[in-house]
Amino acid sequence: MYELTEKEMEIVRYLSDGLKYKEIAQRMHFSESTIKNYVSIIYSKLNVDNRTQA
């Protein structure tokens, strides 16, 4: 829909569930900084500023 990858969609689902970056990182076996980078890319693709808008 917004050209999000499967990993990005997974992160969006976790964000919508209210998980913190650290919790998402643990579930996906990534570092917290990697998740922050993904979220930045997601927000850019969706043209939003926060998880509520995403």
PyMOL Python script that loads the backbone (N, CA, C, O; Angstrom):
from pymol import cmd

cmd.read_pdbstr("""\
ATOM      1  N   MET A   1       0.823  -1.186   0.000  1.00  0.00           N
ATOM      2  CA  MET A   1       0.000   0.000   0.000  1.00  0.00           C
ATOM      3  C   MET A   1       0.870   1.254   0.000  1.00  0.00           C
ATOM      4  O   MET A   1       0.726   2.093  -0.889  1.00  0.00           O
ATOM      5  N   TYR A   2       1.756   1.401   0.959  1.00  0.00           N
ATOM      6  CA  TYR A   2       2.679   2.531   1.007  1.00  0.00           C
ATOM      7  C   TYR A   2       4.097   2.099   0.668  1.00  0.00           C
ATOM      8  O   TYR A   2       5.063   2.792   0.987  1.00  0.00           O
ATOM      9  N   GLU A   3       4.214   0.944   0.015  1.00  0.00           N
ATOM     10  CA  GLU A   3       5.509   0.384  -0.345  1.00  0.00           C
ATOM     11  C   GLU A   3       6.361   0.083   0.878  1.00  0.00           C
ATOM     12  O   GLU A   3       7.576   0.279   0.853  1.00  0.00           O
ATOM     13  N   LEU A   4       5.734  -0.391   1.947  1.00  0.00           N
ATOM     14  CA  LEU A   4       6.467  -0.814   3.129  1.00  0.00           C
ATOM     15  C   LEU A   4       6.868  -2.272   2.958  1.00  0.00           C
ATOM     16  O   LEU A   4       6.119  -3.078   2.407  1.00  0.00           O
ATOM     17  N   THR A   5       8.068  -2.596   3.440  1.00  0.00           N
ATOM     18  CA  THR A   5       8.525  -3.983   3.397  1.00  0.00           C
ATOM     19  C   THR A   5       7.786  -4.777   4.477  1.00  0.00           C
ATOM     20  O   THR A   5       7.099  -4.205   5.323  1.00  0.00           O
ATOM     21  N   GLU A   6       7.934  -6.082   4.435  1.00  0.00           N
ATOM     22  CA  GLU A   6       7.307  -6.927   5.453  1.00  0.00           C
ATOM     23  C   GLU A   6       7.836  -6.579   6.842  1.00  0.00           C
ATOM     24  O   GLU A   6       7.063  -6.519   7.799  1.00  0.00           O
ATOM     25  N   LYS A   7       9.135  -6.352   6.962  1.00  0.00           N
ATOM     26  CA  LYS A   7       9.725  -5.984   8.253  1.00  0.00           C
ATOM     27  C   LYS A   7       9.156  -4.659   8.744  1.00  0.00           C
ATOM     28  O   LYS A   7       8.848  -4.510   9.926  1.00  0.00           O
ATOM     29  N   GLU A   8       9.018  -3.706   7.844  1.00  0.00           N
ATOM     30  CA  GLU A   8       8.453  -2.405   8.223  1.00  0.00           C
ATOM     31  C   GLU A   8       7.003  -2.553   8.674  1.00  0.00           C
ATOM     32  O   GLU A   8       6.586  -1.915   9.641  1.00  0.00           O
ATOM     33  N   MET A   9       6.243  -3.381   7.987  1.00  0.00           N
ATOM     34  CA  MET A   9       4.854  -3.629   8.387  1.00  0.00           C
ATOM     35  C   MET A   9       4.798  -4.288   9.764  1.00  0.00           C
ATOM     36  O   MET A   9       3.925  -3.974  10.573  1.00  0.00           O
ATOM     37  N   GLU A  10       5.722  -5.193  10.022  1.00  0.00           N
ATOM     38  CA  GLU A  10       5.784  -5.845  11.329  1.00  0.00           C
ATOM     39  C   GLU A  10       6.046  -4.803  12.419  1.00  0.00           C
ATOM     40  O   GLU A  10       5.428  -4.840  13.483  1.00  0.00           O
ATOM     41  N   ILE A  11       6.954  -3.889  12.149  1.00  0.00           N
ATOM     42  CA  ILE A  11       7.265  -2.832  13.113  1.00  0.00           C
ATOM     43  C   ILE A  11       6.045  -1.945  13.335  1.00  0.00           C
ATOM     44  O   ILE A  11       5.756  -1.578  14.474  1.00  0.00           O
ATOM     45  N   VAL A  12       5.328  -1.595  12.278  1.00  0.00           N
ATOM     46  CA  VAL A  12       4.112  -0.788  12.408  1.00  0.00           C
ATOM     47  C   VAL A  12       3.090  -1.502  13.293  1.00  0.00           C
ATOM     48  O   VAL A  12       2.435  -0.873  14.123  1.00  0.00           O
ATOM     49  N   ARG A  13       2.960  -2.799  13.114  1.00  0.00           N
ATOM     50  CA  ARG A  13       2.024  -3.562  13.958  1.00  0.00           C
ATOM     51  C   ARG A  13       2.454  -3.503  15.422  1.00  0.00           C
ATOM     52  O   ARG A  13       1.620  -3.307  16.306  1.00  0.00           O
ATOM     53  N   TYR A  14       3.744  -3.672  15.681  1.00  0.00           N
ATOM     54  CA  TYR A  14       4.235  -3.594  17.059  1.00  0.00           C
ATOM     55  C   TYR A  14       4.016  -2.200  17.639  1.00  0.00           C
ATOM     56  O   TYR A  14       3.633  -2.060  18.800  1.00  0.00           O
ATOM     57  N   LEU A  15       4.260  -1.170  16.829  1.00  0.00           N
ATOM     58  CA  LEU A  15       4.034   0.202  17.288  1.00  0.00           C
ATOM     59  C   LEU A  15       2.567   0.412  17.641  1.00  0.00           C
ATOM     60  O   LEU A  15       2.243   1.038  18.650  1.00  0.00           O
ATOM     61  N   SER A  16       1.688  -0.114  16.802  1.00  0.00           N
ATOM     62  CA  SER A  16       0.254   0.056  17.051  1.00  0.00           C
ATOM     63  C   SER A  16      -0.192  -0.707  18.289  1.00  0.00           C
ATOM     64  O   SER A  16      -1.198  -0.360  18.909  1.00  0.00           O
ATOM     65  N   ASP A  17       0.555  -1.746  18.650  1.00  0.00           N
ATOM     66  CA  ASP A  17       0.274  -2.494  19.877  1.00  0.00           C
ATOM     67  C   ASP A  17       0.823  -1.784  21.112  1.00  0.00           C
ATOM     68  O   ASP A  17       0.589  -2.218  22.240  1.00  0.00           O
ATOM     69  N   GLY A  18       1.560  -0.685  20.892  1.00  0.00           N
ATOM     70  CA  GLY A  18       2.071   0.101  22.011  1.00  0.00           C
ATOM     71  C   GLY A  18       3.442  -0.323  22.513  1.00  0.00           C
ATOM     72  O   GLY A  18       3.877   0.135  23.570  1.00  0.00           O
ATOM     73  N   LEU A  19       4.137  -1.193  21.771  1.00  0.00           N
ATOM     74  CA  LEU A  19       5.451  -1.630  22.219  1.00  0.00           C
ATOM     75  C   LEU A  19       6.476  -0.510  22.085  1.00  0.00           C
ATOM     76  O   LEU A  19       6.391   0.320  21.181  1.00  0.00           O
ATOM     77  N   LYS A  20       7.431  -0.500  22.983  1.00  0.00           N
ATOM     78  CA  LYS A  20       8.537   0.457  22.932  1.00  0.00           C
ATOM     79  C   LYS A  20       9.590  -0.080  21.968  1.00  0.00           C
ATOM     80  O   LYS A  20       9.609  -1.267  21.642  1.00  0.00           O
ATOM     81  N   TYR A  21      10.469   0.822  21.520  1.00  0.00           N
ATOM     82  CA  TYR A  21      11.515   0.423  20.566  1.00  0.00           C
ATOM     83  C   TYR A  21      12.339  -0.750  21.092  1.00  0.00           C
ATOM     84  O   TYR A  21      12.668  -1.674  20.349  1.00  0.00           O
ATOM     85  N   LYS A  22      12.663  -0.700  22.371  1.00  0.00           N
ATOM     86  CA  LYS A  22      13.478  -1.766  22.979  1.00  0.00           C
ATOM     87  C   LYS A  22      12.754  -3.115  22.902  1.00  0.00           C
ATOM     88  O   LYS A  22      13.374  -4.138  22.612  1.00  0.00           O
ATOM     89  N   GLU A  23      11.462  -3.112  23.157  1.00  0.00           N
ATOM     90  CA  GLU A  23      10.682  -4.353  23.103  1.00  0.00           C
ATOM     91  C   GLU A  23      10.597  -4.883  21.671  1.00  0.00           C
ATOM     92  O   GLU A  23      10.692  -6.089  21.441  1.00  0.00           O
ATOM     93  N   ILE A  24      10.419  -3.978  20.719  1.00  0.00           N
ATOM     94  CA  ILE A  24      10.375  -4.387  19.313  1.00  0.00           C
ATOM     95  C   ILE A  24      11.721  -4.977  18.904  1.00  0.00           C
ATOM     96  O   ILE A  24      11.780  -6.008  18.234  1.00  0.00           O
ATOM     97  N   ALA A  25      12.786  -4.321  19.310  1.00  0.00           N
ATOM     98  CA  ALA A  25      14.137  -4.802  18.991  1.00  0.00           C
ATOM     99  C   ALA A  25      14.351  -6.216  19.523  1.00  0.00           C
ATOM    100  O   ALA A  25      14.903  -7.066  18.825  1.00  0.00           O
ATOM    101  N   GLN A  26      13.920  -6.464  20.742  1.00  0.00           N
ATOM    102  CA  GLN A  26      14.085  -7.794  21.335  1.00  0.00           C
ATOM    103  C   GLN A  26      13.292  -8.848  20.566  1.00  0.00           C
ATOM    104  O   GLN A  26      13.790  -9.946  20.317  1.00  0.00           O
ATOM    105  N   ARG A  27      12.077  -8.516  20.197  1.00  0.00           N
ATOM    106  CA  ARG A  27      11.237  -9.479  19.465  1.00  0.00           C
ATOM    107  C   ARG A  27      11.775  -9.783  18.075  1.00  0.00           C
ATOM    108  O   ARG A  27      11.648 -10.902  17.578  1.00  0.00           O
ATOM    109  N   MET A  28      12.385  -8.764  17.448  1.00  0.00           N
ATOM    110  CA  MET A  28      12.861  -8.939  16.078  1.00  0.00           C
ATOM    111  C   MET A  28      14.349  -9.284  16.006  1.00  0.00           C
ATOM    112  O   MET A  28      14.893  -9.492  14.921  1.00  0.00           O
ATOM    113  N   HIS A  29      14.996  -9.343  17.157  1.00  0.00           N
ATOM    114  CA  HIS A  29      16.424  -9.670  17.232  1.00  0.00           C
ATOM    115  C   HIS A  29      17.286  -8.645  16.498  1.00  0.00           C
ATOM    116  O   HIS A  29      18.234  -8.995  15.796  1.00  0.00           O
ATOM    117  N   PHE A  30      16.933  -7.364  16.679  1.00  0.00           N
ATOM    118  CA  PHE A  30      17.701  -6.240  16.151  1.00  0.00           C
ATOM    119  C   PHE A  30      18.140  -5.368  17.317  1.00  0.00           C
ATOM    120  O   PHE A  30      17.662  -5.533  18.440  1.00  0.00           O
ATOM    121  N   SER A  31      19.043  -4.448  17.050  1.00  0.00           N
ATOM    122  CA  SER A  31      19.397  -3.469  18.070  1.00  0.00           C
ATOM    123  C   SER A  31      18.303  -2.400  18.114  1.00  0.00           C
ATOM    124  O   SER A  31      17.545  -2.223  17.161  1.00  0.00           O
ATOM    125  N   GLU A  32      18.243  -1.700  19.236  1.00  0.00           N
ATOM    126  CA  GLU A  32      17.260  -0.631  19.368  1.00  0.00           C
ATOM    127  C   GLU A  32      17.507   0.469  18.336  1.00  0.00           C
ATOM    128  O   GLU A  32      16.560   1.057  17.814  1.00  0.00           O
ATOM    129  N   SER A  33      18.769   0.744  18.046  1.00  0.00           N
ATOM    130  CA  SER A  33      19.078   1.788  17.060  1.00  0.00           C
ATOM    131  C   SER A  33      18.622   1.374  15.658  1.00  0.00           C
ATOM    132  O   SER A  33      18.229   2.230  14.865  1.00  0.00           O
ATOM    133  N   THR A  34      18.667   0.095  15.345  1.00  0.00           N
ATOM    134  CA  THR A  34      18.166  -0.384  14.057  1.00  0.00           C
ATOM    135  C   THR A  34      16.663  -0.151  13.955  1.00  0.00           C
ATOM    136  O   THR A  34      16.164   0.260  12.908  1.00  0.00           O
ATOM    137  N   ILE A  35      15.953  -0.410  15.029  1.00  0.00           N
ATOM    138  CA  ILE A  35      14.509  -0.172  15.044  1.00  0.00           C
ATOM    139  C   ILE A  35      14.220   1.309  14.877  1.00  0.00           C
ATOM    140  O   ILE A  35      13.304   1.682  14.144  1.00  0.00           O
ATOM    141  N   LYS A  36      14.987   2.154  15.544  1.00  0.00           N
ATOM    142  CA  LYS A  36      14.803   3.605  15.402  1.00  0.00           C
ATOM    143  C   LYS A  36      15.003   4.027  13.951  1.00  0.00           C
ATOM    144  O   LYS A  36      14.265   4.868  13.437  1.00  0.00           O
ATOM    145  N   ASN A  37      15.993   3.449  13.298  1.00  0.00           N
ATOM    146  CA  ASN A  37      16.232   3.755  11.882  1.00  0.00           C
ATOM    147  C   ASN A  37      15.053   3.307  11.024  1.00  0.00           C
ATOM    148  O   ASN A  37      14.600   4.042  10.146  1.00  0.00           O
ATOM    149  N   TYR A  38      14.556   2.088  11.283  1.00  0.00           N
ATOM    150  CA  TYR A  38      13.398   1.585  10.551  1.00  0.00           C
ATOM    151  C   TYR A  38      12.199   2.513  10.738  1.00  0.00           C
ATOM    152  O   TYR A  38      11.501   2.839   9.778  1.00  0.00           O
ATOM    153  N   VAL A  39      11.968   2.934  11.980  1.00  0.00           N
ATOM    154  CA  VAL A  39      10.817   3.788  12.272  1.00  0.00           C
ATOM    155  C   VAL A  39      10.943   5.117  11.533  1.00  0.00           C
ATOM    156  O   VAL A  39       9.956   5.637  11.013  1.00  0.00           O
ATOM    157  N   SER A  40      12.136   5.657  11.488  1.00  0.00           N
ATOM    158  CA  SER A  40      12.361   6.903  10.757  1.00  0.00           C
ATOM    159  C   SER A  40      12.016   6.734   9.276  1.00  0.00           C
ATOM    160  O   SER A  40      11.384   7.605   8.678  1.00  0.00           O
ATOM    161  N   ILE A  41      12.427   5.627   8.699  1.00  0.00           N
ATOM    162  CA  ILE A  41      12.133   5.329   7.294  1.00  0.00           C
ATOM    163  C   ILE A  41      10.628   5.150   7.089  1.00  0.00           C
ATOM    164  O   ILE A  41      10.062   5.644   6.114  1.00  0.00           O
ATOM    165  N   ILE A  42       9.993   4.442   8.014  1.00  0.00           N
ATOM    166  CA  ILE A  42       8.551   4.211   7.935  1.00  0.00           C
ATOM    167  C   ILE A  42       7.802   5.545   7.966  1.00  0.00           C
ATOM    168  O   ILE A  42       6.930   5.794   7.134  1.00  0.00           O
ATOM    169  N   TYR A  43       8.147   6.395   8.930  1.00  0.00           N
ATOM    170  CA  TYR A  43       7.487   7.696   9.045  1.00  0.00           C
ATOM    171  C   TYR A  43       7.665   8.512   7.771  1.00  0.00           C
ATOM    172  O   TYR A  43       6.741   9.186   7.318  1.00  0.00           O
ATOM    173  N   SER A  44       8.852   8.442   7.204  1.00  0.00           N
ATOM    174  CA  SER A  44       9.116   9.173   5.969  1.00  0.00           C
ATOM    175  C   SER A  44       8.248   8.639   4.831  1.00  0.00           C
ATOM    176  O   SER A  44       7.652   9.416   4.085  1.00  0.00           O
ATOM    177  N   LYS A  45       8.177   7.319   4.699  1.00  0.00           N
ATOM    178  CA  LYS A  45       7.371   6.712   3.635  1.00  0.00           C
ATOM    179  C   LYS A  45       5.896   7.052   3.795  1.00  0.00           C
ATOM    180  O   LYS A  45       5.194   7.267   2.807  1.00  0.00           O
ATOM    181  N   LEU A  46       5.428   7.102   5.034  1.00  0.00           N
ATOM    182  CA  LEU A  46       4.019   7.369   5.299  1.00  0.00           C
ATOM    183  C   LEU A  46       3.711   8.855   5.402  1.00  0.00           C
ATOM    184  O   LEU A  46       2.551   9.263   5.459  1.00  0.00           O
ATOM    185  N   ASN A  47       4.785   9.667   5.426  1.00  0.00           N
ATOM    186  CA  ASN A  47       4.639  11.114   5.569  1.00  0.00           C
ATOM    187  C   ASN A  47       3.910  11.486   6.862  1.00  0.00           C
ATOM    188  O   ASN A  47       2.980  12.293   6.859  1.00  0.00           O
ATOM    189  N   VAL A  48       4.356  10.876   7.971  1.00  0.00           N
ATOM    190  CA  VAL A  48       3.795  11.147   9.287  1.00  0.00           C
ATOM    191  C   VAL A  48       4.911  11.516  10.260  1.00  0.00           C
ATOM    192  O   VAL A  48       6.094  11.365   9.953  1.00  0.00           O
ATOM    193  N   ASP A  49       4.517  12.004  11.443  1.00  0.00           N
ATOM    194  CA  ASP A  49       5.499  12.444  12.435  1.00  0.00           C
ATOM    195  C   ASP A  49       5.556  11.579  13.678  1.00  0.00           C
ATOM    196  O   ASP A  49       6.496  11.694  14.465  1.00  0.00           O
ATOM    197  N   ASN A  50       4.558  10.702  13.874  1.00  0.00           N
ATOM    198  CA  ASN A  50       4.557   9.883  15.090  1.00  0.00           C
ATOM    199  C   ASN A  50       3.782   8.591  14.893  1.00  0.00           C
ATOM    200  O   ASN A  50       3.154   8.382  13.855  1.00  0.00           O
ATOM    201  N   ARG A  51       3.833   7.734  15.893  1.00  0.00           N
ATOM    202  CA  ARG A  51       3.218   6.412  15.782  1.00  0.00           C
ATOM    203  C   ARG A  51       1.697   6.481  15.693  1.00  0.00           C
ATOM    204  O   ARG A  51       1.075   5.625  15.063  1.00  0.00           O
ATOM    205  N   THR A  52       1.102   7.477  16.309  1.00  0.00           N
ATOM    206  CA  THR A  52      -0.352   7.627  16.242  1.00  0.00           C
ATOM    207  C   THR A  52      -0.793   7.879  14.815  1.00  0.00           C
ATOM    208  O   THR A  52      -1.774   7.298  14.349  1.00  0.00           O
ATOM    209  N   GLN A  53      -0.079   8.737  14.126  1.00  0.00           N
ATOM    210  CA  GLN A  53      -0.411   9.026  12.734  1.00  0.00           C
ATOM    211  C   GLN A  53      -0.133   7.829  11.834  1.00  0.00           C
ATOM    212  O   GLN A  53      -0.861   7.586  10.871  1.00  0.00           O
ATOM    213  N   ALA A  54       0.929   7.078  12.152  1.00  0.00           N
ATOM    214  CA  ALA A  54       1.276   5.909  11.344  1.00  0.00           C
ATOM    215  C   ALA A  54       0.171   4.870  11.452  1.00  0.00           C
ATOM    216  O   ALA A  54       0.265   3.803  10.845  1.00  0.00           O
TER     217      ALA A  54
END
""", "prot")
cmd.dss("prot")
cmd.show_as("cartoon", "prot")
cmd.util.cbc("prot")
cmd.orient("prot")
